[in-house]
Amino acid sequence: MTLPPFTKPHASATDRVLHLKAKGLAIPRPKVAARKIEMVGYERLRIYFLSRRDHTLLGKPFLPGTSYNHILKIYECDAKLRAVCFSVVGQFEVLLRNRISEELSARFGSHPYFDPKAFKTKELHLEALQKLTSVYNSSKDKRAKHYKDNYSNPPLPAIWTLKEFLTFGATSRLLKALDGPLVKAVAADFGVPTDQMLENWVEALVDLRNVCAHHDRLFNRTFQKQPQRYQNAGVPAAGVPNNKLRALILCLDHMMTARGASVQLDAVVKKILTKYPEVRLAEVGY
């Protein structure tokens, strides 16, 4: 089957406003609406517009009573959700890196990356060593420069220094490479029963962090990486879809509380949502 070529022409912000009005969106101040589209970008707002259109009708008109301000409120709520989630995931990332570093150095000394017993397999050991070396060599951090200027051996700095150069994604990959009993010990400190579940939750949170960092949407998002359910602890809570934001928030709250750094993100998000009735609770898993 041959697909048709893309033929849509350029459309100005004013053209976009006229298009939205033709679809039934109430826009009392067209010039202000066009300015917002110029500043934010139509494609960024488009997903919010689509969420309030009737896809069962020809032409997909906006649902009756939908206004431009209604859409902007949803967008504003989404921005606030991203901000609070990004902040708490960042706190968790620091806690996780520190805990991994402590466990590694307590068991294998200052340079555990050279000990095969710290890793699941030889292949994972080699991959981790290559990644850590790359992270260190490309780092512009003054602590990396200090080590390079003052020490010749080992070729990498101590784990408690090197872990500061890791991204959340690199931390997640390191966690998956480490020996099971070691990861299980880290998991226990975060209130998680198995190493596999911790790896799964962290991988899902990396996805959440990346969405927030790149200013993508949390509103009405279906997450591809979903947390396993911890049945004994009821996390995520019964009835909460695994592929929506709240499932990740509940897992994050559980681990932060277990580590002694409770932030009650779920309560914070609920408070935000009460101020934005334009957002349907189910669209974020509530």
Helices and strands as residue ranges (DSSP letters): H 13-22, H 30-40, H 42-50, H 68-108, G 112-114, G 116-118, H 122-138, H 142-150, H 159-162, G 163-165, H 168-177, H 180-189, H 195-213, G 231-233, H 245-258, H 265-274, G 281-284
